[in-house]
Amino acid sequence: MADAKTPPPKQAESPKSNTIHVKLYSPFRTYYDQEALSLSAVNKTGPFDILPQHHNFMTLLEEGEIIIRDSKSEKKVKISHAVLHVKKDKVTVFLDV
């Protein structure tokens, strides 16, 4: 029988990711589908960034640029409108919808 004062064993925490997976595509072309450090865009309330460990999030993007940064470079994609969805370090951007 276990001692009543013994705390339960700790569960191993999952390692925290320092990247996000970004998929940026339109109906006929994939612009980006790989790991990144961050994504910057603009919605109706203004500019924002998506970083690793971001909460689940969905928004309509305004006309402008999406900026995707990885460890080596920065990719800029001009957009007219899009839908952005974030869930569990996966960012999906649907262009021209």
Biopython code that builds the backbone (N, CA, C, O; Angstrom):
import numpy as np
from Bio.PDB.StructureBuilder import StructureBuilder

atoms = [
    (1, "MET", "N", (0.840, -1.185, 0.000)),
    (1, "MET", "CA", (0.000, 0.000, 0.000)),
    (1, "MET", "C", (0.884, 1.246, 0.000)),
    (1, "MET", "O", (1.860, 1.318, 0.746)),
    (2, "ALA", "N", (0.546, 2.209, -0.823)),
    (2, "ALA", "CA", (1.343, 3.434, -0.950)),
    (2, "ALA", "C", (1.099, 4.344, 0.237)),
    (2, "ALA", "O", (0.006, 4.380, 0.802)),
    (3, "ASP", "N", (2.134, 5.075, 0.603)),
    (3, "ASP", "CA", (2.046, 6.052, 1.682)),
    (3, "ASP", "C", (1.113, 7.188, 1.233)),
    (3, "ASP", "O", (1.242, 7.667, 0.107)),
    (4, "ALA", "N", (0.193, 7.622, 2.070)),
    (4, "ALA", "CA", (-0.777, 8.660, 1.731)),
    (4, "ALA", "C", (-0.114, 10.005, 1.457)),
    (4, "ALA", "O", (-0.694, 10.862, 0.790)),
    (5, "LYS", "N", (1.110, 10.192, 1.974)),
    (5, "LYS", "CA", (1.797, 11.463, 1.788)),
    (5, "LYS", "C", (2.672, 11.485, 0.530)),
    (5, "LYS", "O", (3.226, 12.530, 0.191)),
    (6, "THR", "N", (2.802, 10.374, -0.153)),
    (6, "THR", "CA", (3.631, 10.315, -1.349)),
    (6, "THR", "C", (2.888, 10.944, -2.524)),
    (6, "THR", "O", (1.786, 10.515, -2.865)),
    (7, "PRO", "N", (3.485, 11.953, -3.140)),
    (7, "PRO", "CA", (2.806, 12.585, -4.286)),
    (7, "PRO", "C", (2.816, 11.632, -5.486)),
    (7, "PRO", "O", (3.691, 10.775, -5.603)),
    (8, "PRO", "N", (1.835, 11.796, -6.369)),
    (8, "PRO", "CA", (1.819, 10.948, -7.563)),
    (8, "PRO", "C", (3.022, 11.257, -8.447)),
    (8, "PRO", "O", (3.534, 12.376, -8.429)),
    (9, "PRO", "N", (3.471, 10.275, -9.218)),
    (9, "PRO", "CA", (4.631, 10.544, -10.081)),
    (9, "PRO", "C", (4.300, 11.613, -11.114)),
    (9, "PRO", "O", (3.181, 11.686, -11.621)),
    (10, "LYS", "N", (5.300, 12.443, -11.415)),
    (10, "LYS", "CA", (5.101, 13.511, -12.394)),
    (10, "LYS", "C", (5.074, 12.915, -13.796)),
    (10, "LYS", "O", (5.838, 12.006, -14.120)),
    (11, "GLN", "N", (4.174, 13.451, -14.620)),
    (11, "GLN", "CA", (4.136, 13.040, -16.014)),
    (11, "GLN", "C", (5.169, 13.845, -16.773)),
    (11, "GLN", "O", (5.376, 15.031, -16.515)),
    (12, "ALA", "N", (5.809, 13.179, -17.709)),
    (12, "ALA", "CA", (6.813, 13.875, -18.516)),
    (12, "ALA", "C", (6.133, 14.926, -19.369)),
    (12, "ALA", "O", (5.133, 14.654, -20.034)),
    (13, "GLU", "N", (6.680, 16.123, -19.345)),
    (13, "GLU", "CA", (6.130, 17.198, -20.172)),
    (13, "GLU", "C", (6.614, 17.009, -21.601)),
    (13, "GLU", "O", (7.749, 16.596, -21.840)),
    (14, "SER", "N", (5.738, 17.316, -22.542)),
    (14, "SER", "CA", (6.152, 17.232, -23.942)),
    (14, "SER", "C", (7.112, 18.380, -24.224)),
    (14, "SER", "O", (6.930, 19.483, -23.708)),
    (15, "PRO", "N", (8.136, 18.130, -25.043)),
    (15, "PRO", "CA", (9.091, 19.207, -25.324)),
    (15, "PRO", "C", (8.409, 20.348, -26.057)),
    (15, "PRO", "O", (7.568, 20.126, -26.928)),
    (16, "LYS", "N", (8.774, 21.557, -25.703)),
    (16, "LYS", "CA", (8.182, 22.733, -26.336)),
    (16, "LYS", "C", (8.911, 22.991, -27.654)),
    (16, "LYS", "O", (10.139, 23.040, -27.711)),
    (17, "SER", "N", (8.131, 23.149, -28.685)),
    (17, "SER", "CA", (8.692, 23.371, -30.012)),
    (17, "SER", "C", (9.134, 24.827, -30.142)),
    (17, "SER", "O", (8.535, 25.727, -29.554)),
    (18, "ASN", "N", (10.181, 25.038, -30.915)),
    (18, "ASN", "CA", (10.608, 26.417, -31.175)),
    (18, "ASN", "C", (10.315, 26.803, -32.621)),
    (18, "ASN", "O", (10.817, 27.814, -33.112)),
    (19, "THR", "N", (9.496, 25.991, -33.305)),
    (19, "THR", "CA", (9.075, 26.314, -34.666)),
    (19, "THR", "C", (7.581, 26.063, -34.822)),
    (19, "THR", "O", (6.938, 25.431, -33.984)),
    (20, "ILE", "N", (7.065, 26.574, -35.907)),
    (20, "ILE", "CA", (5.678, 26.314, -36.304)),
    (20, "ILE", "C", (5.721, 25.741, -37.717)),
    (20, "ILE", "O", (6.636, 26.043, -38.484)),
    (21, "HIS", "N", (4.746, 24.927, -38.057)),
    (21, "HIS", "CA", (4.665, 24.443, -39.439)),
    (21, "HIS", "C", (3.690, 25.358, -40.171)),
    (21, "HIS", "O", (2.542, 25.517, -39.756)),
    (22, "VAL", "N", (4.153, 25.954, -41.257)),
    (22, "VAL", "CA", (3.333, 26.893, -42.028)),
    (22, "VAL", "C", (3.028, 26.283, -43.392)),
    (22, "VAL", "O", (3.927, 25.845, -44.111)),
    (23, "LYS", "N", (1.749, 26.265, -43.729)),
    (23, "LYS", "CA", (1.329, 25.878, -45.081)),
    (23, "LYS", "C", (0.530, 27.043, -45.641)),
    (23, "LYS", "O", (-0.512, 27.419, -45.104)),
    (24, "LEU", "N", (1.034, 27.602, -46.726)),
    (24, "LEU", "CA", (0.438, 28.770, -47.363)),
    (24, "LEU", "C", (0.119, 28.375, -48.794)),
    (24, "LEU", "O", (1.020, 28.138, -49.600)),
    (25, "TYR", "N", (-1.183, 28.306, -49.108)),
    (25, "TYR", "CA", (-1.519, 27.856, -50.458)),
    (25, "TYR", "C", (-2.821, 28.444, -50.964)),
    (25, "TYR", "O", (-3.677, 28.890, -50.201)),
    (26, "SER", "N", (-2.935, 28.425, -52.302)),
    (26, "SER", "CA", (-4.152, 28.839, -53.001)),
    (26, "SER", "C", (-4.707, 27.592, -53.681)),
    (26, "SER", "O", (-4.091, 26.529, -53.611)),
    (27, "PRO", "N", (-5.855, 27.704, -54.335)),
    (27, "PRO", "CA", (-6.419, 26.504, -54.963)),
    (27, "PRO", "C", (-5.479, 25.815, -55.970)),
    (27, "PRO", "O", (-5.594, 24.608, -56.179)),
    (28, "PHE", "N", (-4.559, 26.554, -56.591)),
    (28, "PHE", "CA", (-3.734, 25.951, -57.636)),
    (28, "PHE", "C", (-2.231, 26.021, -57.391)),
    (28, "PHE", "O", (-1.448, 25.627, -58.255)),
    (29, "ARG", "N", (-1.818, 26.517, -56.225)),
    (29, "ARG", "CA", (-0.384, 26.651, -55.969)),
    (29, "ARG", "C", (-0.095, 26.618, -54.475)),
    (29, "ARG", "O", (-0.830, 27.196, -53.674)),
    (30, "THR", "N", (0.991, 25.929, -54.109)),
    (30, "THR", "CA", (1.482, 25.964, -52.735)),
    (30, "THR", "C", (2.683, 26.897, -52.693)),
    (30, "THR", "O", (3.664, 26.687, -53.407)),
    (31, "TYR", "N", (2.606, 27.932, -51.851)),
    (31, "TYR", "CA", (3.670, 28.931, -51.757)),
    (31, "TYR", "C", (4.702, 28.571, -50.692)),
    (31, "TYR", "O", (5.875, 28.922, -50.816)),
    (32, "TYR", "N", (4.266, 27.876, -49.652)),
    (32, "TYR", "CA", (5.170, 27.549, -48.551)),
    (32, "TYR", "C", (4.576, 26.370, -47.798)),
    (32, "TYR", "O", (3.376, 26.354, -47.525)),
    (33, "ASP", "N", (5.403, 25.378, -47.457)),
    (33, "ASP", "CA", (4.932, 24.210, -46.703)),
    (33, "ASP", "C", (6.108, 23.620, -45.941)),
    (33, "ASP", "O", (6.644, 22.576, -46.312)),
    (34, "GLN", "N", (6.505, 24.310, -44.861)),
    (34, "GLN", "CA", (7.635, 23.838, -44.058)),
    (34, "GLN", "C", (7.674, 24.538, -42.701)),
    (34, "GLN", "O", (6.802, 25.342, -42.371)),
    (35, "GLU", "N", (8.694, 24.217, -41.934)),
    (35, "GLU", "CA", (8.851, 24.802, -40.607)),
    (35, "GLU", "C", (9.300, 26.256, -40.705)),
    (35, "GLU", "O", (10.005, 26.642, -41.637)),
    (36, "ALA", "N", (8.877, 27.052, -39.727)),
    (36, "ALA", "CA", (9.259, 28.466, -39.674)),
    (36, "ALA", "C", (9.368, 28.899, -38.217)),
    (36, "ALA", "O", (8.877, 28.220, -37.314)),
    (37, "LEU", "N", (10.009, 30.024, -38.006)),
    (37, "LEU", "CA", (10.131, 30.591, -36.662)),
    (37, "LEU", "C", (8.945, 31.480, -36.322)),
    (37, "LEU", "O", (8.516, 31.533, -35.170)),
    (38, "SER", "N", (8.406, 32.189, -37.338)),
    (38, "SER", "CA", (7.275, 33.076, -37.089)),
    (38, "SER", "C", (6.576, 33.412, -38.398)),
    (38, "SER", "O", (7.104, 33.192, -39.488)),
    (39, "LEU", "N", (5.378, 33.949, -38.256)),
    (39, "LEU", "CA", (4.602, 34.440, -39.394)),
    (39, "LEU", "C", (3.995, 35.767, -38.977)),
    (39, "LEU", "O", (3.462, 35.891, -37.874)),
    (40, "SER", "N", (4.072, 36.756, -39.852)),
    (40, "SER", "CA", (3.480, 38.074, -39.596)),
    (40, "SER", "C", (2.459, 38.370, -40.679)),
    (40, "SER", "O", (2.684, 38.071, -41.852)),
    (41, "ALA", "N", (1.334, 38.958, -40.285)),
    (41, "ALA", "CA", (0.274, 39.301, -41.231)),
    (41, "ALA", "C", (-0.552, 40.444, -40.640)),
    (41, "ALA", "O", (-0.258, 40.946, -39.556)),
    (42, "VAL", "N", (-1.594, 40.843, -41.382)),
    (42, "VAL", "CA", (-2.467, 41.935, -40.935)),
    (42, "VAL", "C", (-3.915, 41.484, -41.070)),
    (42, "VAL", "O", (-4.328, 40.964, -42.106)),
    (43, "ASN", "N", (-4.681, 41.698, -39.991)),
    (43, "ASN", "CA", (-6.129, 41.485, -40.064)),
    (43, "ASN", "C", (-6.816, 42.829, -39.808)),
    (43, "ASN", "O", (-6.155, 43.867, -39.773)),
    (44, "LYS", "N", (-8.116, 42.811, -39.633)),
    (44, "LYS", "CA", (-8.874, 44.063, -39.488)),
    (44, "LYS", "C", (-8.443, 44.902, -38.278)),
    (44, "LYS", "O", (-8.572, 46.126, -38.297)),
    (45, "THR", "N", (-7.934, 44.249, -37.229)),
    (45, "THR", "CA", (-7.519, 44.994, -36.037)),
    (45, "THR", "C", (-6.067, 45.461, -36.103)),
    (45, "THR", "O", (-5.620, 46.216, -35.239)),
    (46, "GLY", "N", (-5.321, 45.015, -37.126)),
    (46, "GLY", "CA", (-3.946, 45.478, -37.276)),
    (46, "GLY", "C", (-2.955, 44.349, -37.474)),
    (46, "GLY", "O", (-3.347, 43.193, -37.637)),
    (47, "PRO", "N", (-1.656, 44.685, -37.461)),
    (47, "PRO", "CA", (-0.624, 43.661, -37.662)),
    (47, "PRO", "C", (-0.501, 42.745, -36.445)),
    (47, "PRO", "O", (-0.760, 43.153, -35.313)),
    (48, "PHE", "N", (-0.099, 41.496, -36.704)),
    (48, "PHE", "CA", (0.098, 40.532, -35.624)),
    (48, "PHE", "C", (1.143, 39.513, -36.047)),
    (48, "PHE", "O", (1.471, 39.393, -37.227)),
    (49, "ASP", "N", (1.662, 38.779, -35.063)),
    (49, "ASP", "CA", (2.655, 37.728, -35.294)),
    (49, "ASP", "C", (2.144, 36.413, -34.730)),
    (49, "ASP", "O", (1.434, 36.388, -33.725)),
    (50, "ILE", "N", (2.509, 35.330, -35.382)),
    (50, "ILE", "CA", (2.248, 33.989, -34.873)),
    (50, "ILE", "C", (3.608, 33.393, -34.539)),
    (50, "ILE", "O", (4.489, 33.315, -35.396)),
    (51, "LEU", "N", (3.773, 32.975, -33.297)),
    (51, "LEU", "CA", (5.007, 32.374, -32.809)),
    (51, "LEU", "C", (4.706, 30.967, -32.298)),
    (51, "LEU", "O", (3.537, 30.624, -32.120)),
    (52, "PRO", "N", (5.733, 30.140, -32.058)),
    (52, "PRO", "CA", (5.481, 28.823, -31.482)),
    (52, "PRO", "C", (4.685, 28.922, -30.177)),
    (52, "PRO", "O", (4.841, 29.876, -29.415)),
    (53, "GLN", "N", (3.841, 27.938, -29.935)),
    (53, "GLN", "CA", (2.979, 27.845, -28.747)),
    (53, "GLN", "C", (1.822, 28.842, -28.770)),
    (53, "GLN", "O", (1.218, 29.109, -27.731)),
    (54, "HIS", "N", (1.510, 29.392, -29.938)),
    (54, "HIS", "CA", (0.393, 30.330, -30.063)),
    (54, "HIS", "C", (-0.914, 29.597, -29.781)),
    (54, "HIS", "O", (-1.057, 28.423, -30.123)),
    (55, "HIS", "N", (-1.856, 30.280, -29.165)),
    (55, "HIS", "CA", (-3.186, 29.697, -28.931)),
    (55, "HIS", "C", (-3.891, 29.465, -30.255)),
    (55, "HIS", "O", (-3.570, 30.087, -31.267)),
    (56, "ASN", "N", (-4.864, 28.551, -30.228)),
    (56, "ASN", "CA", (-5.684, 28.323, -31.416)),
    (56, "ASN", "C", (-6.304, 29.654, -31.836)),
    (56, "ASN", "O", (-6.714, 30.456, -30.997)),
    (57, "PHE", "N", (-6.365, 29.872, -33.149)),
    (57, "PHE", "CA", (-6.712, 31.205, -33.640)),
    (57, "PHE", "C", (-7.198, 31.079, -35.073)),
    (57, "PHE", "O", (-6.675, 30.270, -35.840)),
    (58, "MET", "N", (-8.189, 31.869, -35.437)),
    (58, "MET", "CA", (-8.662, 31.923, -36.817)),
    (58, "MET", "C", (-9.021, 33.361, -37.123)),
    (58, "MET", "O", (-9.631, 34.044, -36.301)),
    (59, "THR", "N", (-8.635, 33.834, -38.333)),
    (59, "THR", "CA", (-8.908, 35.218, -38.695)),
    (59, "THR", "C", (-8.946, 35.377, -40.208)),
    (59, "THR", "O", (-8.423, 34.546, -40.951)),
    (60, "LEU", "N", (-9.571, 36.453, -40.644)),
    (60, "LEU", "CA", (-9.542, 36.858, -42.048)),
    (60, "LEU", "C", (-8.413, 37.862, -42.206)),
    (60, "LEU", "O", (-8.304, 38.810, -41.427)),
    (61, "LEU", "N", (-7.573, 37.657, -43.212)),
    (61, "LEU", "CA", (-6.439, 38.551, -43.435)),
    (61, "LEU", "C", (-6.805, 39.643, -44.419)),
    (61, "LEU", "O", (-7.590, 39.441, -45.346)),
    (62, "GLU", "N", (-6.214, 40.806, -44.193)),
    (62, "GLU", "CA", (-6.406, 41.961, -45.057)),
    (62, "GLU", "C", (-5.371, 41.940, -46.184)),
    (62, "GLU", "O", (-4.399, 41.186, -46.130)),
    (63, "GLU", "N", (-5.588, 42.766, -47.193)),
    (63, "GLU", "CA", (-4.634, 42.895, -48.290)),
    (63, "GLU", "C", (-3.303, 43.393, -47.749)),
    (63, "GLU", "O", (-3.262, 44.283, -46.900)),
    (64, "GLY", "N", (-2.221, 42.818, -48.244)),
    (64, "GLY", "CA", (-0.888, 43.210, -47.792)),
    (64, "GLY", "C", (0.096, 42.086, -48.011)),
    (64, "GLY", "O", (0.008, 41.360, -49.001)),
    (65, "GLU", "N", (1.040, 41.936, -47.087)),
    (65, "GLU", "CA", (2.058, 40.896, -47.185)),
    (65, "GLU", "C", (1.988, 39.966, -45.997)),
    (65, "GLU", "O", (1.725, 40.387, -44.871)),
    (66, "ILE", "N", (2.225, 38.697, -46.263)),
    (66, "ILE", "CA", (2.479, 37.727, -45.197)),
    (66, "ILE", "C", (3.986, 37.538, -45.181)),
    (66, "ILE", "O", (4.600, 37.323, -46.226)),
    (67, "ILE", "N", (4.579, 37.617, -44.008)),
    (67, "ILE", "CA", (6.027, 37.447, -43.871)),
    (67, "ILE", "C", (6.278, 36.190, -43.049)),
    (67, "ILE", "O", (5.808, 36.070, -41.918)),
    (68, "ILE", "N", (7.018, 35.263, -43.627)),
    (68, "ILE", "CA", (7.362, 34.006, -42.955)),
    (68, "ILE", "C", (8.861, 34.010, -42.718)),
    (68, "ILE", "O", (9.641, 34.164, -43.659)),
    (69, "ARG", "N", (9.269, 33.841, -41.466)),
    (69, "ARG", "CA", (10.694, 33.848, -41.119)),
    (69, "ARG", "C", (11.114, 32.448, -40.692)),
    (69, "ARG", "O", (10.450, 31.807, -39.878)),
    (70, "ASP", "N", (12.235, 31.981, -41.259)),
    (70, "ASP", "CA", (12.842, 30.750, -40.764)),
    (70, "ASP", "C", (14.252, 31.083, -40.296)),
    (70, "ASP", "O", (14.615, 32.257, -40.228)),
    (71, "SER", "N", (15.043, 30.081, -39.975)),
    (71, "SER", "CA", (16.368, 30.353, -39.396)),
    (71, "SER", "C", (17.347, 30.972, -40.390)),
    (71, "SER", "O", (18.370, 31.524, -39.984)),
    (72, "LYS", "N", (17.045, 30.888, -41.692)),
    (72, "LYS", "CA", (17.985, 31.384, -42.694)),
    (72, "LYS", "C", (17.492, 32.597, -43.474)),
    (72, "LYS", "O", (18.299, 33.379, -43.978)),
    (73, "SER", "N", (16.183, 32.758, -43.576)),
    (73, "SER", "CA", (15.687, 33.819, -44.455)),
    (73, "SER", "C", (14.286, 34.265, -44.062)),
    (73, "SER", "O", (13.719, 33.835, -43.058)),
    (74, "GLU", "N", (13.762, 35.140, -44.895)),
    (74, "GLU", "CA", (12.425, 35.689, -44.707)),
    (74, "GLU", "C", (11.732, 35.651, -46.073)),
    (74, "GLU", "O", (12.294, 36.108, -47.069)),
    (75, "LYS", "N", (10.529, 35.113, -46.117)),
    (75, "LYS", "CA", (9.779, 35.041, -47.375)),
    (75, "LYS", "C", (8.574, 35.959, -47.265)),
    (75, "LYS", "O", (7.837, 35.911, -46.280)),
    (76, "LYS", "N", (8.373, 36.796, -48.277)),
    (76, "LYS", "CA", (7.230, 37.706, -48.312)),
    (76, "LYS", "C", (6.312, 37.299, -49.452)),
    (76, "LYS", "O", (6.755, 37.076, -50.578)),
    (77, "VAL", "N", (5.016, 37.206, -49.137)),
    (77, "VAL", "CA", (4.015, 36.852, -50.144)),
    (77, "VAL", "C", (2.931, 37.922, -50.108)),
    (77, "VAL", "O", (2.308, 38.146, -49.069)),
    (78, "LYS", "N", (2.706, 38.577, -51.234)),
    (78, "LYS", "CA", (1.632, 39.580, -51.318)),
    (78, "LYS", "C", (0.302, 38.849, -51.454)),
    (78, "LYS", "O", (0.176, 37.885, -52.209)),
    (79, "ILE", "N", (-0.696, 39.337, -50.698)),
    (79, "ILE", "CA", (-2.017, 38.716, -50.745)),
    (79, "ILE", "C", (-3.094, 39.781, -50.941)),
    (79, "ILE", "O", (-2.894, 40.954, -50.623)),
    (80, "SER", "N", (-4.236, 39.352, -51.467)),
    (80, "SER", "CA", (-5.375, 40.264, -51.552)),
    (80, "SER", "C", (-6.360, 39.960, -50.420)),
    (80, "SER", "O", (-6.947, 40.877, -49.846)),
    (81, "HIS", "N", (-6.539, 38.698, -50.104)),
    (81, "HIS", "CA", (-7.355, 38.287, -48.963)),
    (81, "HIS", "C", (-7.070, 36.820, -48.681)),
    (81, "HIS", "O", (-6.648, 36.085, -49.574)),
    (82, "ALA", "N", (-7.301, 36.384, -47.431)),
    (82, "ALA", "CA", (-6.996, 35.010, -47.042)),
    (82, "ALA", "C", (-7.662, 34.689, -45.709)),
    (82, "ALA", "O", (-8.147, 35.573, -45.002)),
    (83, "VAL", "N", (-7.671, 33.409, -45.393)),
    (83, "VAL", "CA", (-8.121, 32.919, -44.094)),
    (83, "VAL", "C", (-6.923, 32.253, -43.436)),
    (83, "VAL", "O", (-6.247, 31.435, -44.061)),
    (84, "LEU", "N", (-6.654, 32.596, -42.179)),
    (84, "LEU", "CA", (-5.539, 32.027, -41.439)),
    (84, "LEU", "C", (-6.086, 31.224, -40.274)),
    (84, "LEU", "O", (-6.991, 31.673, -39.570)),
    (85, "HIS", "N", (-5.528, 30.023, -40.070)),
    (85, "HIS", "CA", (-5.961, 29.138, -38.984)),
    (85, "HIS", "C", (-4.727, 28.619, -38.263)),
    (85, "HIS", "O", (-3.789, 28.141, -38.900)),
    (86, "VAL", "N", (-4.723, 28.710, -36.927)),
    (86, "VAL", "CA", (-3.617, 28.207, -36.105)),
    (86, "VAL", "C", (-4.170, 27.153, -35.164)),
    (86, "VAL", "O", (-5.169, 27.381, -34.482)),
    (87, "LYS", "N", (-3.512, 25.985, -35.130)),
    (87, "LYS", "CA", (-3.874, 24.934, -34.181)),
    (87, "LYS", "C", (-2.655, 24.061, -33.934)),
    (87, "LYS", "O", (-2.098, 23.470, -34.860)),
    (88, "LYS", "N", (-2.250, 23.988, -32.678)),
    (88, "LYS", "CA", (-1.132, 23.135, -32.246)),
    (88, "LYS", "C", (0.131, 23.339, -33.077)),
    (88, "LYS", "O", (0.660, 22.385, -33.648)),
    (89, "ASP", "N", (0.607, 24.556, -33.146)),
    (89, "ASP", "CA", (1.829, 24.910, -33.872)),
    (89, "ASP", "C", (1.762, 24.616, -35.363)),
    (89, "ASP", "O", (2.796, 24.473, -36.016)),
    (90, "LYS", "N", (0.551, 24.525, -35.906)),
    (90, "LYS", "CA", (0.366, 24.381, -37.350)),
    (90, "LYS", "C", (-0.433, 25.567, -37.832)),
    (90, "LYS", "O", (-1.547, 25.804, -37.365)),
    (91, "VAL", "N", (0.133, 26.317, -38.768)),
    (91, "VAL", "CA", (-0.506, 27.505, -39.312)),
    (91, "VAL", "C", (-0.885, 27.209, -40.762)),
    (91, "VAL", "O", (-0.028, 26.873, -41.580)),
    (92, "THR", "N", (-2.149, 27.335, -41.065)),
    (92, "THR", "CA", (-2.626, 27.110, -42.422)),
    (92, "THR", "C", (-3.218, 28.416, -42.935)),
    (92, "THR", "O", (-4.066, 29.025, -42.283)),
    (93, "VAL", "N", (-2.759, 28.837, -44.115)),
    (93, "VAL", "CA", (-3.269, 30.063, -44.724)),
    (93, "VAL", "C", (-3.870, 29.685, -46.077)),
    (93, "VAL", "O", (-3.178, 29.188, -46.966)),
    (94, "PHE", "N", (-5.173, 29.934, -46.209)),
    (94, "PHE", "CA", (-5.899, 29.671, -47.456)),
    (94, "PHE", "C", (-6.004, 30.983, -48.216)),
    (94, "PHE", "O", (-6.683, 31.906, -47.767)),
    (95, "LEU", "N", (-5.343, 31.077, -49.354)),
    (95, "LEU", "CA", (-5.357, 32.305, -50.153)),
    (95, "LEU", "C", (-6.485, 32.266, -51.181)),
    (95, "LEU", "O", (-6.916, 31.197, -51.613)),
    (96, "ASP", "N", (-6.949, 33.445, -51.558)),
    (96, "ASP", "CA", (-7.932, 33.604, -52.637)),
    (96, "ASP", "C", (-9.207, 32.800, -52.424)),
    (96, "ASP", "O", (-9.724, 32.179, -53.353)),
    (97, "VAL", "N", (-9.704, 32.818, -51.201)),
    (97, "VAL", "CA", (-10.967, 32.120, -50.916)),
    (97, "VAL", "C", (-12.070, 33.114, -50.629)),
    (97, "VAL", "O", (-13.206, 32.718, -50.367)),
]
sb = StructureBuilder()
sb.init_structure("model")
sb.init_model(0)
sb.init_chain("A")
sb.init_seg("    ")
for serial, (resi, resn, name, xyz) in enumerate(atoms, 1):
    if name == "N":
        sb.init_residue(resn, " ", resi, " ")
    sb.init_atom(name, np.array(xyz, "f"), 0.0, 1.0, " ", f" {name:<3s}", serial, name[0])
structure = sb.get_structure()
